[in-house]
Amino acid sequence: MRSRGETEMRRANSFGESSPISHPERRYAWGMMKRTSVTCGVAMLSLFHAACLAQPVKLPAFPGASGPGMYATGGRGGEVYHVTTTDDGDRPGTLRFGLKNVPPQGRTIVFDVAGVIRLQPPGRQGWLGSDQSNLTIAGQTAPWPGITIIGQTTKLTGSNVILRHLKFRPGLDQKLPKQATNDGLTIYLKNSIVDHVSATWADDEAISVTDDAKEVTVQYSIMAEGLNYKGHSYGCLISSDHDDAQVSYHHNLFAHNKSRLPRLGSEKGTGVILNFSNNVIYDWQGKAGYSANDMNSRKPLPNRTNFIGNYYVYGPSNKPGDAAFDGANAETVIYQRGNLLDTNRNRKFDGNDVGWRLFEGTISKAEAPFDVPAGQVEPAGDALARVLERSGAFWWQRDAIDERIVEQVRSQTGRMIADLEEVGGFPSIEPITRPADFDTDQDGMADEWERARGLNVGTADHNGDDDGDGYTNLEEYLSELARDETP
C-alpha cells in the first residue's frame, strides 16, 4: 500500500525492502542531474548516494514487527530490570515496581521467574498500570510456561512501548465479582506495538486500543473466551481522541467472544484510521463487529477501516444469519477485499468471498484502501494457517489453555462460556525461578547464549551490537527466544 506523497523513487533498507524517498529529495536529485555535466552529475550522484547510505536506517522493533507501531524502539539502549518474584507489590523485583519508574534512557524488563501474578489489592486500586515510555516488556524471557496476570485489568499509557509474550487472564473481579468488569489489556499507548499476547477470561474487552492511543499495532495475539455471564464477552474497542490516529490489528485470533470484533467509532475528532487484516474471527453471536453512535447524543462516531483478508468462521455459538459486521452510520467508511465467510460448520475451512454482503446496516464504501501501514497482507486462507500456527504467547509451546482454544478453532468445536468452571477452572501453575548462575552479569542475556557468541559473561554488554546490524545484543537474544521470523 503506497502512502500519500510517496513517489516512484525508492531506496533499499537493511532488509532489502524499499522505503519512500520524499518529494524534496526527488527534486534535489533530478535538479542536480539537469544542472551538471555527465561527469559532475555522476560525481554528485555518488555523493548523494553516499549521503543516503550514511543516514540511520529505521529498524523495526523486532523482525516481524509491522503496522503503525512497528518502529517502536522500546527500551533499546537503556537499562535491564529483572522480575524476580511472581508476588505483586510496589517493591524491587516485582513487575509492578519495574513498570513504575522507567529511566529516561529506557528499560527492558526481563523475567527470572514464571508463574501467576495475582494483582493486588482487589478492585480498581489493584489494576496493573504504567504511564512510562521507552519500555520493552519481554515476556519471552520467562521460563516456560511464562507469566500469566490474573485478578484484574492491566492498563498501559505512555509511548514507545514494546510488549510481547505475556498472558492476561483476569477472570472475575476480585472485589466485586460479576459486578465490576475488567479488560484483559487496555492500551492508551502511542508509537507502540503489542505482539504475541494471550488474553482470555476477561468480562469486558480482551485487548482494546482507545483514548490517547495512536500509531499502535496489535499482532499475532489470541483474544478468546470472554466471560459472558452478563453479555460482556467482547473482543476490542478501537478508537482514539487524536485525529487520524493509525492503528493496526493483524494476524490475531478471536474465538468464543460474543461481539466487538471489533467495535469501531471515536468520540472525538475525525476518528481512527484502522487496518484490520488477516484476522481469524471464530464463534460469535449476533454481529461480530459493529460501529456505533454516541450513547447520549446519538451523534455518529466516525471511523475509517480497511477490512482485508480476514476469515470469519461460524462456531457452535452462532445462529443462522449472524452478521460479520453491522454499520451504524454513514461515517462508518470501509474499504474491503478478500474476506472469507464460512457458515456451514462442516469442520472444514471452505469459506467464500461474499464481498460487500459481509457488511450490513449503514456504511459508506471506500474505493481505495486508507493510508495506514498494513504490514504483510496475505490471502485469508494463508493467514488462517499462519494465525493458528503462530498466534499467542509462547506459540511454539502453548499452554493448555491456548492449545485447547486453537484446537477448537481447527475442529470447529467449543463454545462461549460464562464461568471458568465450564472449562475446568483456572489451572494450577507452580512458580519457577531461574538458577542464580543463569545470567551472571545481570545484563538480561543467558550466560550460555553469551558464551556461544563470544560475549563476556562477566560484563554487562546488553547495549553492544556485536554483529553491527543495528539491534543491540540484548535485542538479538530476545528475538531468538521469541522465534522471530527474519524478513
VENBEL-V163938 format. One record per pair of residues at least 12 apart in sequence whose ideal C-beta (glycine too) atoms are under 6 Angstrom apart, sorted by the first residue. I is the first residue (numbers start at 1). J is the second residue. Records with the same first field share a line. If there is no record, write none. Layout:
BEGIN
I->J, J
END
This chain:
BEGIN
1->369, 374
3->371
4->371
6->20
7->26
9->21, 26
13->57
14->57
15->487
32->44
58->71
59->470
61->162, 193
62->479, 484
63->479, 484, 486, 487
64->484, 485
65->193
66->375
67->217, 248, 373, 375
68->215, 217, 246, 248, 373
69->192, 193, 215, 216, 217
72->160, 162, 191, 192, 193
74->135, 136, 162
75->106, 107, 108, 135, 136
76->472
77->463
78->105, 106, 107
79->107
80->108, 443, 444, 462
81->98, 107, 109
82->110, 112
83->95, 111
84->112
86->113, 115, 117, 431
88->117, 119, 120
99->130
102->132, 135
106->134
107->135
108->136
109->137
110->138, 141, 444
111->141, 142, 147
112->434
113->433
114->142, 143, 146, 432
115->429, 431
116->148, 150, 429
117->149
118->150, 151
119->151, 152
122->174, 175
123->175
126->152
127->152, 153, 155
128->154
129->155
130->156
131->157, 158
132->158
133->158, 159, 160
134->160
135->161
136->162
137->163
138->478
139->164, 165, 166
140->165, 481, 482
143->432
144->397
145->399
146->393, 394
147->166
148->167, 169
149->168
150->169, 171
151->174
152->170, 182
153->170, 182, 183
154->168, 185
155->186
156->187, 189
157->188
159->190, 191
160->191
161->189, 192
162->193
163->194
164->195, 196
165->196, 393
166->197
167->198, 393
168->184, 185, 199
169->200, 201
170->182, 184, 202
171->201
181->203, 204, 232
182->202
183->202, 204, 205, 208
184->199, 202, 206, 207
185->199, 207
186->208
187->209, 213
188->211, 212, 213
189->213, 216
190->214, 215
191->215
192->216
193->217
194->218
195->219, 220
196->220, 393
197->221
198->222, 392, 393, 402
199->223
200->224, 225
201->225, 227
202->226
203->227, 232
204->232
205->234, 236, 237
206->223, 235
207->223, 236
208->236, 237
209->238, 247
210->237, 239
211->241
213->240
214->240, 242, 245
215->246
216->247
217->248
218->249
219->250, 251
220->251, 390, 391
221->252
222->253, 391, 392, 402
223->235, 254
224->255, 256, 405
225->256, 417
226->257
228->258, 416, 418
229->418
233->257, 258, 416
234->260
235->254, 257, 260, 261
236->262
237->263
238->262, 264, 272, 274
239->266, 272
240->266, 272
241->268
243->269, 270
244->270, 273
245->272
246->273, 372
247->272, 274
248->275
249->276
250->277, 278, 375
251->278, 387
252->279
253->280, 387, 391
254->281
255->282, 283, 405, 409
256->283, 414, 416
258->285
261->281, 288, 289
262->289
264->291, 303
265->291, 292, 301, 303
266->301
270->302
271->302, 303
272->303
273->304, 370, 372
274->305
275->306, 372, 374
276->305, 307
277->308, 309, 374, 377
278->309, 383
279->310
280->311, 384, 387
281->312
282->313, 315, 409
283->315, 317
285->317
286->322
287->323, 326
288->324
289->325
290->326
291->303, 327, 328, 332
292->328
293->328, 329
300->329, 331
302->331
303->332
304->333, 370
305->334
306->335, 369, 370
307->336, 339
308->337, 338, 377
309->338, 377, 380, 383
310->339
311->340, 380, 384
312->324, 341
313->342
314->343, 345
316->415
317->415, 416
323->360
324->358
325->359
326->360, 361
327->361, 362, 363
329->362
330->362, 364
332->363
333->364, 366
334->363
335->366, 369
338->380
339->358
340->353, 380
341->354, 358
345->412
347->412
388->406
396->483
440->457
441->458, 459, 460
443->460, 462
444->462, 474
445->474, 477
449->477
461->473
462->474
END
